[in-house]
Amino acid sequence: MNRVGIFGMAALIASLALPAGAFAQELAGKKVGLASREITNDYNRDIIAGATSVLQAAGAEVVVTDGGTDPRKHNENIENLINSGVAGIIVQLGDPQQLAPVIAKANAANIPVITTSVGSKTEGAIADVGGDESLMAAMLARSLLSSIDYKGTVIGFWVPGAPLLETRKRVFEAVVADYPSVKVEWVPTEHSAAKVQTQMEDLLTANPEAGSIAGVWGAYDLLVSGAVEAVRRSGRSEIKVASIDGDRIGFQMLLDEDSPFVATIVQDVPAIGRLAGEAIGKAIGGETTFPSAIFTEVYIATHANGVAAAEKRWGEKIWDDLGLARADVEGRLPQTSDLVVVRPILP
């Protein structure tokens, strides 16, 4: 049986995880806005679902907007929510500097704002809820680098200007600085797995020798899925790939036969939404004391603990979702490692 180790923040999570009835009187019949910069993958959808479940259980109406990856549209959506008279707003993703002016407008209208997955506190927002980006990026760095024995060329795919992805990139660069045998070639891209696949195909063509590319660093699972497909088609089994999120596509890549994908750093994404929903409910009810950052648990999923990790994140239904049989996966990938769950420890 896999062991689960949990560190830190239990008291904080318990204090926020109030039953819906604790703030139902404040939320009943009110509208709460949930402004998403984009809704493109499991990560986005599960934050929305987690927040919606808490808010609707307390009697609130949830209004969801989609910025379609456009920061300007994202801000316009938040302004529209303010003008519509919502009681509170949850903002999913964004740049703190770009969000600050529109959040100031919400403050002026006495509308509390909670951000999720911004990665730092935005001026005017009550708190930011998400995974600890620096912690996850360090876990990703260690997973990928150990898989290539800390030597060789690593291709890194990220979207320039996306705050969370810039943090993940910056932490990887800091870790790599200790390993002179590792060279990183950064490839800027867009939020498009298809584009990444084309870029990776071009890189493989330009570097045909076995060993010329040791690994691929991906800013998140869906983004790097294109690179995984390109590597698989090329037959370059020596190349290792890793990323962050623990999306279903991440587990598909991890557990598929002969996949180059070796690790994903899994976030408890639904909990991000639930904690944000609980926090905005408390804020609407008049609570003013919140930590600037509220973190959720994370853990590394690898070939050696992927079964336990997949079921912890997605439940037993994951096997139907992936079209895989658990017994077959366990036969191909011996489950020899523990599943260790961590949170940052705060004083």
C-alpha positions in Angstrom: 0.0 0.0 0.0 1.3 3.5 -0.8 2.1 5.8 2.0 0.8 9.4 1.9 2.8 11.9 3.9 1.2 15.3 4.5 3.0 18.3 5.8 1.8 21.8 7.0 -1.2 24.0 6.7 -3.8 21.6 8.1 -5.1 24.3 10.5 -5.4 26.9 7.7 -7.3 24.5 5.4 -9.5 23.5 8.2 -10.3 27.1 9.0 -11.3 27.8 5.5 -13.1 24.6 4.8 -16.4 25.6 6.4 -19.7 24.0 5.6 -21.8 25.8 3.1 -24.3 26.7 5.8 -21.6 28.8 7.6 -22.0 31.5 5.0 -25.2 30.5 3.2 -27.1 33.4 4.8 -24.6 35.9 3.2 -24.7 34.2 -0.2 -28.3 33.1 -0.7 -29.7 34.7 -3.7 -26.6 36.6 -4.6 -24.5 36.5 -7.7 -20.8 35.7 -7.6 -18.6 36.2 -10.7 -15.9 33.7 -11.7 -13.7 35.3 -14.3 -11.4 32.9 -16.2 -8.6 34.1 -18.4 -9.2 31.0 -20.4 -11.1 27.6 -20.2 -8.9 25.3 -22.2 -8.0 22.3 -20.0 -8.8 20.3 -16.9 -7.0 22.8 -14.7 -9.4 25.6 -15.7 -12.5 23.6 -15.7 -11.8 22.0 -12.3 -11.2 25.3 -10.6 -14.5 26.5 -11.9 -16.2 23.3 -10.8 -14.7 23.4 -7.3 -15.7 27.0 -6.7 -19.2 26.5 -8.3 -19.9 23.5 -6.1 -19.3 25.5 -2.9 -21.1 28.7 -4.0 -24.2 27.0 -5.4 -24.5 24.8 -2.3 -24.7 28.1 -0.3 -27.5 29.4 -2.5 -25.4 31.7 -4.7 -25.7 32.1 -8.5 -22.4 31.7 -10.3 -21.6 33.7 -13.4 -18.6 32.4 -15.4 -16.7 34.4 -18.0 -14.0 33.2 -20.4 -11.3 35.6 -21.6 -10.2 33.2 -24.4 -6.5 33.6 -23.3 -6.7 37.4 -24.0 -5.7 39.5 -21.0 -7.6 42.5 -22.3 -10.8 40.5 -22.7 -10.2 39.0 -19.3 -10.1 42.5 -17.7 -13.2 43.6 -19.7 -15.1 40.5 -18.3 -14.1 41.5 -14.8 -15.4 45.1 -15.4 -18.6 43.7 -16.7 -19.1 41.6 -13.6 -18.5 44.6 -11.4 -21.1 46.6 -13.4 -23.6 43.8 -13.2 -23.6 44.1 -9.4 -22.1 40.8 -8.3 -21.4 40.3 -4.6 -17.9 39.0 -5.1 -15.5 37.9 -7.8 -13.1 35.0 -8.1 -10.4 35.7 -10.8 -8.7 32.7 -12.4 -5.2 33.4 -13.8 -3.8 36.7 -14.8 -0.9 39.2 -14.4 -0.9 41.1 -11.1 0.0 44.4 -12.7 -2.6 44.0 -15.4 -5.3 43.0 -12.9 -4.6 45.6 -10.3 -6.5 48.5 -12.0 -9.7 46.5 -12.5 -9.5 45.0 -9.0 -9.3 48.6 -7.7 -12.6 49.3 -9.5 -14.1 46.3 -7.6 -12.7 47.6 -4.4 -14.3 51.0 -5.1 -17.7 49.2 -5.5 -17.1 47.3 -2.3 -16.9 44.0 -4.1 -14.3 41.6 -2.6 -12.0 39.8 -5.0 -10.1 36.5 -4.6 -7.6 35.5 -7.2 -6.6 31.9 -8.1 -3.3 30.7 -9.6 -1.9 34.2 -10.2 1.1 33.1 -8.2 1.4 36.3 -6.0 -1.0 38.6 -4.3 -2.5 41.2 -6.6 -2.9 44.7 -5.1 -6.5 45.0 -3.9 -7.2 41.3 -3.9 -7.9 39.6 -0.6 -5.7 36.5 -1.3 -4.4 34.3 -4.0 -5.2 30.6 -3.9 -3.2 27.9 -5.8 -0.3 25.6 -5.7 3.1 26.8 -4.5 4.7 27.6 -7.9 8.2 27.7 -6.6 7.8 24.4 -4.8 6.2 22.7 -7.9 8.8 24.1 -10.2 11.6 22.7 -8.0 9.9 19.3 -7.9 9.6 19.3 -11.7 13.2 20.3 -12.1 14.4 17.5 -9.9 12.1 14.9 -11.6 13.3 15.8 -15.1 17.0 16.3 -14.3 17.3 13.0 -12.4 15.7 11.2 -15.4 18.5 12.4 -17.6 21.2 11.9 -15.0 21.9 15.7 -14.9 23.5 15.9 -18.3 22.6 16.7 -21.8 20.4 19.3 -23.7 17.0 20.1 -22.4 14.4 21.8 -24.6 12.1 24.0 -22.6 8.6 25.1 -23.8 6.8 28.0 -22.1 4.5 30.9 -23.0 6.3 34.2 -22.5 4.6 36.7 -20.2 2.4 34.2 -18.5 3.3 34.8 -14.8 3.0 31.2 -13.5 5.0 29.9 -16.4 7.7 32.6 -16.0 8.0 31.5 -12.4 8.3 27.8 -13.3 11.0 28.7 -15.9 12.9 30.9 -13.5 13.1 28.2 -10.9 14.2 25.6 -13.4 17.0 27.9 -14.5 18.1 28.4 -10.9 18.3 24.6 -10.3 20.1 23.9 -13.6 22.7 26.5 -12.7 24.2 23.9 -10.3 24.6 21.4 -13.1 27.1 22.5 -15.8 26.6 19.4 -17.9 23.0 20.5 -18.6 22.3 22.9 -21.4 18.8 24.4 -21.8 17.4 25.7 -25.1 14.3 27.7 -24.4 11.5 27.7 -27.1 8.9 30.3 -26.7 5.5 29.2 -27.8 1.7 29.8 -27.6 -1.0 28.0 -25.6 -1.2 25.4 -28.4 -0.2 21.8 -28.2 -0.3 21.7 -32.0 2.2 24.5 -32.3 4.5 22.8 -29.7 4.3 19.5 -31.7 5.4 21.3 -34.9 8.2 23.1 -33.0 9.4 19.8 -31.5 9.3 18.0 -34.9 11.5 20.8 -36.3 13.9 20.4 -33.4 14.1 16.6 -33.8 14.8 17.0 -37.5 17.6 19.5 -36.7 19.0 17.2 -34.1 18.8 13.7 -35.5 21.5 12.0 -33.5 20.5 9.9 -30.6 21.4 11.7 -27.4 21.5 15.2 -29.0 18.3 16.0 -27.0 18.2 14.5 -23.5 14.9 15.9 -22.2 12.0 18.2 -22.6 10.7 20.6 -19.9 7.1 21.6 -20.3 5.4 24.5 -18.4 2.2 22.4 -18.1 0.8 19.1 -19.3 -1.5 20.1 -22.1 1.2 22.4 -23.6 3.9 19.7 -23.7 1.5 17.0 -25.0 2.5 18.1 -28.5 6.1 17.5 -27.8 5.4 14.1 -26.4 3.5 13.1 -29.6 6.4 14.4 -31.7 9.0 12.4 -29.7 6.8 9.2 -29.8 6.5 9.5 -33.6 10.2 9.9 -34.0 11.0 6.8 -32.0 13.5 8.8 -29.9 13.0 6.7 -26.7 16.0 8.2 -25.0 14.3 11.6 -24.7 12.5 12.2 -21.3 9.6 14.7 -20.8 8.1 16.1 -17.7 5.7 18.9 -16.7 3.2 20.2 -14.2 -0.6 19.9 -13.5 -1.7 16.2 -13.3 -4.4 16.7 -15.9 -6.0 13.7 -17.4 -3.8 14.1 -20.5 -0.8 14.2 -18.2 -1.7 10.8 -16.7 -2.5 9.5 -20.2 1.0 10.4 -21.3 2.5 9.0 -18.1 0.8 5.7 -18.2 0.6 5.0 -21.9 2.9 2.2 -23.2 6.3 3.4 -24.4 5.7 7.0 -23.5 8.6 9.4 -23.1 6.7 11.2 -20.4 8.3 10.4 -17.0 6.6 12.7 -14.5 3.9 15.3 -13.8 3.6 17.4 -10.7 0.0 17.0 -9.6 -2.0 19.8 -8.0 -5.3 19.4 -6.1 -7.0 21.6 -8.6 -10.6 21.2 -7.4 -9.4 22.3 -4.0 -8.2 25.5 -5.5 -11.7 26.3 -6.6 -13.3 25.1 -3.3 -10.9 27.1 -1.2 -11.5 30.2 -3.3 -15.3 29.7 -3.1 -15.1 29.3 0.7 -12.9 32.4 1.0 -15.1 34.6 -1.1 -18.1 33.5 0.9 -16.4 34.5 4.1 -15.3 37.8 2.5 -18.9 38.6 1.4 -20.0 37.8 4.9 -17.6 40.5 6.3 -14.4 38.5 7.1 -11.3 40.6 6.4 -8.5 38.5 7.7 -6.9 36.2 5.2 -3.4 35.0 4.5 -2.0 36.5 1.3 -1.4 33.1 -0.2 -3.5 29.9 0.4 -1.8 26.8 -0.9 -3.0 23.4 -1.9 -1.3 20.0 -1.7 1.0 18.7 -4.5 2.7 15.4 -5.3 4.9 13.9 -7.9 3.4 11.2 -10.2 5.9 8.9 -11.9 5.9 5.5 -13.6 6.6 4.0 -10.2 3.6 5.5 -8.3 1.3 6.6 -11.2 -1.6 4.3 -10.3 -2.0 5.7 -6.8 -1.4 9.2 -8.0 -4.0 8.9 -10.8 -6.6 7.6 -8.4 -5.9 10.2 -5.8 -6.3 13.0 -8.3 -9.2 11.6 -10.4 -10.7 8.6 -8.5 -11.2 5.1 -9.9 -13.1 6.5 -12.9 -9.7 7.6 -14.3 -9.2 4.2 -15.9 -12.4 4.5 -18.0 -11.5 8.1 -18.9 -8.0 7.0 -20.1 -9.1 3.8 -21.8 -6.6 1.9 -19.7 -6.8 -1.1 -17.5 -5.3 -0.7 -14.1 -4.0 -4.3 -14.0 -2.3 -3.8 -17.4 -0.6 -0.6 -16.2 0.6 -2.3 -13.0 2.0 -5.1 -15.1 4.0 -2.8 -17.3 5.0 -0.3 -14.7 5.7 -1.9 -11.3 4.4 0.4 -8.5 7.4 0.5 -6.3 7.4 4.1 -5.0 5.4 5.8 -2.3 3.0 8.6 -3.0 4.1 11.5 -0.8 1.9 14.6 -0.5 3.4 17.9 0.4 2.4 21.4 1.2 4.6 24.4 2.0 5.1 24.9 5.7 4.1 28.4 6.9 4.8 29.8 10.4 
